[in-house]
């Protein structure tokens, strides 16, 4: 069998770790990204810098690869769709189009009889005025936005008047849950009822950025089973191929809610690199490239800490760690506040 060439759209840390996992499987990676400084170029076999809507470059990229995947969901659907006419794109572009739109995503989840927070579509400021029973809530753009971007907390009706928001964009208002904790479930689906699923991961966010993840999560058996069942149901309904993350809220009464679906490998799953025999990244590569499915086994309990902004400096200056600690530098050149620069995994 000739060597597989995997095309990856996006050149951030997830693209980097997909490239590392692919190399372990003797798969070459070619990354296409619109960021000239993208850190994944330090890890892939070939890097193409171009805009996602550059049809000529997109065509050239497709000729170089056997299969195409992506590391983040905000790539234009038109780009994915055009590429899919040339080479198979996995997960399929229709999945990405659905999950790019928060309102469509929530409607999809509810149709599966899976609980989400209460939500309502918002087109202008006046739409918010009769919605006091949805407050406190978070107003989010229906498309784009991550790590808290495009989101506005509204505590009460009085806050609405002071909102400085561009209503040329579409929004969704989500009622806040009285939050006890957040968890995520990562699943890799290979085919119909063929999947590998990791145990739920407990997550702590600060300033809407993931700071800390750990396994095992401190949750009930009921929540553990329900979160995995819902993740499987979502992956099956989407006919998904690859690694998927479902993010959940747990309220103070131990009710479970799906918050968001991430159609890709996920930050909270970084600890799978060291804590499992097969990481979320390797499983994604295996699934999209039609390689063997291997049963995942947990090797150790673990916790992961994101290294944000200037925190990276101390790790770069003194990278020596105890044998149970693993430091990953994303090799991003520009150190910025609130930017994920690396992570640290500790096996327990």
C-alpha positions as CSV (number, residue, x, y, z in Angstrom):
1,X,0.0,0.0,0.0
2,X,1.4,3.4,-0.9
3,X,1.9,6.0,1.7
4,X,-1.2,8.0,2.7
5,X,-1.1,11.8,2.4
6,X,-3.5,13.5,4.8
7,X,-4.6,17.0,4.1
8,X,-5.4,19.1,7.1
9,X,-7.2,22.5,6.9
10,X,-6.0,24.7,9.8
11,X,-2.6,25.1,11.3
12,X,-3.1,25.6,15.0
13,X,-2.1,23.4,17.9
14,X,-4.7,20.8,17.0
15,X,-3.2,20.5,13.5
16,X,0.2,20.2,15.0
17,X,-0.9,17.3,17.2
18,X,-2.7,15.6,14.4
19,X,0.5,15.8,12.3
20,X,2.5,14.2,15.2
21,X,-0.1,11.4,15.5
22,X,-0.1,10.9,11.7
23,X,3.7,10.6,11.6
24,X,3.6,7.8,14.2
25,X,1.3,5.9,11.7
26,X,3.7,6.7,8.7
27,X,1.1,9.1,7.2
28,X,2.4,12.3,5.6
29,X,0.5,15.5,6.5
30,X,0.0,18.6,4.3
31,X,-1.4,21.5,6.1
32,X,-3.4,24.3,4.4
33,X,-3.8,27.5,6.4
34,X,-4.5,31.2,6.0
35,X,-2.1,32.1,8.8
36,X,1.5,32.5,7.6
37,X,2.8,32.1,11.2
38,X,0.7,28.9,11.9
39,X,2.6,26.8,14.4
40,X,1.6,23.5,12.7
41,X,4.2,24.1,10.0
42,X,6.7,23.0,12.6
43,X,5.2,19.6,12.7
44,X,3.7,18.7,9.3
45,X,5.5,17.4,6.2
46,X,4.3,20.3,3.9
47,X,2.7,23.6,4.6
48,X,0.6,25.7,2.2
49,X,-0.2,29.3,3.1
50,X,-3.2,30.7,1.3
51,X,-6.7,32.0,1.9
52,X,-9.5,29.4,2.3
53,X,-11.4,30.9,-0.6
54,X,-8.5,30.8,-3.1
55,X,-9.9,28.3,-5.6
56,X,-6.6,27.7,-7.4
57,X,-4.7,27.0,-4.2
58,X,-7.5,24.8,-2.9
59,X,-7.4,22.8,-6.1
60,X,-3.6,22.4,-6.0
61,X,-3.9,21.3,-2.3
62,X,-6.5,18.6,-3.2
63,X,-4.2,17.2,-5.9
64,X,-1.5,16.6,-3.3
65,X,-3.5,14.6,-0.8
66,X,-5.5,11.4,-0.6
67,X,-8.0,12.5,2.1
68,X,-8.8,15.8,3.8
69,X,-9.8,16.7,7.4
70,X,-9.9,19.9,9.4
71,X,-8.7,21.1,12.9
72,X,-11.4,23.8,13.5
73,X,-15.0,24.3,12.5
74,X,-14.9,27.9,11.2
75,X,-13.6,27.0,7.8
76,X,-16.0,28.2,5.1
77,X,-18.6,25.5,4.1
78,X,-18.1,26.5,0.5
79,X,-14.4,25.6,0.7
80,X,-15.1,22.2,2.3
81,X,-17.8,21.5,-0.2
82,X,-15.6,22.3,-3.2
83,X,-12.8,20.1,-1.8
84,X,-15.2,17.3,-1.2
85,X,-15.9,17.2,-5.0
86,X,-12.2,16.5,-5.5
87,X,-11.2,14.3,-2.5
88,X,-13.2,12.9,0.4
89,X,-13.5,15.4,3.3
90,X,-14.1,13.9,6.8
91,X,-16.0,14.7,8.9
92,X,-18.3,15.4,5.9
93,X,-18.9,19.1,5.2
94,X,-22.7,18.9,6.0
95,X,-21.7,18.2,9.7
96,X,-19.6,21.3,9.8
97,X,-22.3,23.4,8.3
98,X,-24.7,22.3,10.9
99,X,-22.4,22.8,13.9
100,X,-21.1,26.2,12.6
101,X,-24.6,27.5,13.3
102,X,-25.5,27.5,17.0
103,X,-29.2,27.7,16.5
104,X,-29.2,24.8,14.0
105,X,-27.0,22.8,16.3
106,X,-29.3,23.3,19.3
107,X,-32.4,22.4,17.2
108,X,-30.6,19.2,16.0
109,X,-29.7,18.2,19.6
110,X,-33.2,18.8,20.9
111,X,-34.8,16.7,18.1
112,X,-32.8,13.8,19.5
113,X,-34.6,14.3,22.8
114,X,-31.3,15.4,24.4
115,X,-31.5,18.3,26.9
116,X,-29.9,21.7,26.2
117,X,-30.2,25.0,28.0
118,X,-33.3,27.0,27.0
119,X,-32.6,29.2,24.0
120,X,-34.2,31.6,21.6
121,X,-33.2,33.2,18.2
122,X,-32.5,36.9,18.4
123,X,-32.4,39.2,15.4
124,X,-32.5,42.7,17.0
125,X,-32.3,44.4,20.4
126,X,-36.1,44.6,20.6
127,X,-36.3,40.8,20.5
128,X,-34.6,40.7,23.9
129,X,-37.1,42.9,25.8
130,X,-39.9,40.4,26.4
131,X,-37.4,37.7,27.4
132,X,-36.9,38.3,31.1
133,X,-37.4,34.7,32.0
134,X,-34.4,33.8,29.9
135,X,-32.2,36.0,32.1
136,X,-29.5,35.8,33.2
137,X,-28.4,34.5,29.9
138,X,-25.6,34.6,27.3
139,X,-26.1,36.3,24.0
140,X,-23.9,34.5,21.4
141,X,-23.4,35.0,17.7
142,X,-25.0,32.1,15.8
143,X,-21.8,31.6,13.8
144,X,-18.1,32.0,14.5
145,X,-16.7,32.8,18.0
146,X,-14.7,30.5,20.3
147,X,-13.0,31.0,23.7
148,X,-15.7,33.5,24.7
149,X,-15.4,35.6,21.5
150,X,-18.8,36.9,20.2
151,X,-20.5,36.4,23.6
152,X,-22.2,38.8,25.9
153,X,-23.5,38.1,29.5
154,X,-26.9,39.7,30.1
155,X,-27.8,39.7,33.8
156,X,-31.2,41.5,33.6
157,X,-33.4,43.6,31.4
158,X,-31.5,46.8,32.3
159,X,-28.4,45.4,30.8
160,X,-30.0,45.3,27.4
161,X,-30.1,49.1,26.9
162,X,-26.3,49.3,27.4
163,X,-25.5,46.5,24.9
164,X,-23.1,47.7,22.2
165,X,-23.8,44.9,19.7
166,X,-23.8,44.7,15.9
167,X,-27.2,43.3,15.1
168,X,-26.3,42.8,11.4
169,X,-25.2,39.4,12.8
170,X,-27.6,36.8,14.0
171,X,-27.6,35.8,17.7
172,X,-28.9,33.2,20.0
173,X,-29.8,33.9,23.7
174,X,-29.1,30.9,26.0
175,X,-30.4,30.9,29.6
176,X,-27.7,30.4,32.1
177,X,-27.6,27.1,34.0
178,X,-27.0,27.1,37.7
179,X,-23.7,25.4,37.0
180,X,-22.2,22.7,39.2
181,X,-19.5,21.6,36.8
182,X,-18.6,21.1,33.1
183,X,-17.5,17.9,31.5
184,X,-16.7,16.7,28.0
185,X,-16.9,13.4,26.3
186,X,-14.6,12.6,23.3
187,X,-15.7,9.9,20.9
188,X,-14.1,8.6,17.7
189,X,-16.6,7.0,15.3
190,X,-15.2,4.7,12.6
191,X,-18.5,3.5,11.1
192,X,-22.0,2.4,12.0
193,X,-21.9,1.5,15.7
194,X,-18.1,1.3,15.5
195,X,-16.5,3.8,17.9
196,X,-14.0,4.3,20.6
197,X,-15.1,6.5,23.5
198,X,-13.1,8.0,26.3
199,X,-14.3,8.5,29.9
200,X,-15.9,11.9,30.7
201,X,-13.3,14.6,31.4
202,X,-14.0,17.3,34.1
203,X,-13.1,20.8,32.9
204,X,-12.6,24.2,34.6
205,X,-12.8,27.4,32.6
206,X,-11.5,30.8,33.5
207,X,-12.4,33.9,31.5
208,X,-14.2,31.5,29.1
209,X,-11.0,29.7,28.3
210,X,-10.3,26.1,29.3
211,X,-7.7,26.1,32.1
212,X,-7.7,22.6,33.6
213,X,-9.0,19.2,32.7
214,X,-8.9,16.0,34.7
215,X,-9.8,12.3,34.6
216,X,-11.6,10.7,36.3
217,X,-14.4,13.4,36.5
218,X,-16.0,13.7,39.9
219,X,-19.6,12.7,38.7
220,X,-22.3,10.2,39.4
221,X,-22.5,6.9,37.6
222,X,-25.8,8.1,36.1
223,X,-24.2,11.2,34.6
224,X,-21.2,9.2,33.4
225,X,-23.5,6.8,31.5
226,X,-25.9,9.4,30.2
227,X,-23.1,11.6,28.9
228,X,-21.5,8.7,27.0
229,X,-24.9,7.6,25.6
230,X,-25.7,11.1,24.4
231,X,-22.3,11.4,22.7
232,X,-22.8,8.1,20.9
233,X,-26.3,9.1,19.8
234,X,-25.0,12.4,18.4
235,X,-22.1,10.8,16.6
236,X,-24.4,8.1,15.1
237,X,-27.1,10.6,14.0
238,X,-24.5,12.7,12.3
239,X,-23.0,9.6,10.6
240,X,-19.8,11.1,11.8
241,X,-16.3,9.8,10.9
242,X,-13.4,11.0,13.1
243,X,-13.1,12.4,16.6
244,X,-15.9,14.5,18.0
245,X,-16.2,16.2,21.4
246,X,-19.5,16.9,23.2
247,X,-19.3,19.5,25.9
248,X,-21.8,19.2,28.8
249,X,-23.1,21.3,31.7
250,X,-24.2,19.7,35.0
251,X,-26.5,21.9,37.1
252,X,-26.8,21.9,40.9
253,X,-29.6,19.3,40.7
254,X,-27.4,17.0,38.7
255,X,-29.2,17.5,35.5
256,X,-27.1,17.1,32.4
257,X,-27.2,19.5,29.4
258,X,-25.4,19.4,26.1
259,X,-23.6,22.8,25.7
260,X,-21.9,22.4,22.4
261,X,-20.6,19.9,19.9
262,X,-17.0,20.3,18.5
263,X,-16.7,18.4,15.2
264,X,-12.9,17.8,15.7
265,X,-10.3,16.8,18.3
266,X,-10.6,19.0,21.4
267,X,-8.5,20.9,23.9
268,X,-9.9,18.9,26.8
269,X,-8.7,15.7,25.2
270,X,-5.0,16.6,25.2
271,X,-4.5,14.4,28.3
272,X,-5.4,11.3,26.1
273,X,-1.9,11.6,24.6
274,X,-0.3,10.4,27.8
275,X,-3.2,8.8,29.7
276,X,-4.4,6.4,27.1
277,X,-2.9,3.8,24.7
278,X,-4.4,5.6,21.7
279,X,-4.9,9.4,21.8
280,X,-7.8,11.3,20.4
281,X,-5.5,12.5,17.7
282,X,-4.3,9.1,16.6
283,X,-7.9,7.8,16.7
284,X,-9.0,10.7,14.4
285,X,-6.3,9.9,11.9
286,X,-7.1,6.2,12.1
287,X,-10.8,6.9,11.5
288,X,-10.5,9.3,8.6
289,X,-7.8,7.3,6.9
290,X,-9.8,4.0,7.3
291,X,-7.1,2.3,9.4
292,X,-7.6,-0.4,12.1
293,X,-9.7,0.5,15.1
294,X,-7.9,-0.4,18.3
295,X,-9.7,-0.6,21.7
296,X,-8.8,2.4,23.8
297,X,-7.5,1.6,27.3
298,X,-6.8,4.1,30.1
299,X,-3.2,3.8,31.3
300,X,-3.4,6.4,34.1
301,X,-5.5,9.0,35.7
302,X,-4.4,12.5,34.6
303,X,-4.9,16.2,34.7
304,X,-4.0,18.8,32.0
305,X,-3.3,22.5,32.4
306,X,-3.4,24.9,29.5
307,X,-0.4,27.3,29.5
308,X,-1.7,30.7,28.6
309,X,0.1,33.8,27.3
310,X,3.4,34.7,29.1
311,X,3.1,31.6,31.4
312,X,4.9,29.8,28.6
313,X,8.2,31.6,29.3
314,X,9.0,29.7,32.5
315,X,8.5,26.3,30.7
316,X,10.6,27.3,27.8
317,X,13.4,28.5,30.0
318,X,13.3,25.4,32.3
319,X,11.6,22.5,30.4
320,X,13.0,19.8,32.8
321,X,10.1,18.0,34.6
322,X,9.4,15.0,36.8
323,X,8.9,11.7,34.9
324,X,5.1,11.9,35.3
325,X,4.8,15.3,33.8
326,X,4.7,16.1,30.0
327,X,5.1,19.6,28.6
328,X,3.9,20.4,25.1
329,X,5.0,23.7,23.5
330,X,2.9,24.7,20.5
331,X,5.8,26.8,19.2
332,X,3.7,29.8,18.6
333,X,6.0,32.8,18.0
334,X,3.8,35.6,19.3
335,X,3.0,35.5,23.0
336,X,-0.4,37.1,23.5
337,X,-2.7,37.4,26.5
338,X,-5.4,34.7,26.6
339,X,-3.6,32.7,23.9
340,X,-3.0,29.0,24.4
341,X,0.7,28.6,24.1
342,X,1.1,25.0,25.3
343,X,-0.1,22.5,27.9
344,X,1.2,20.4,30.8
345,X,-0.1,16.9,31.5
346,X,0.4,15.2,34.8
347,X,-0.2,11.5,35.2
348,X,-1.6,10.5,38.6
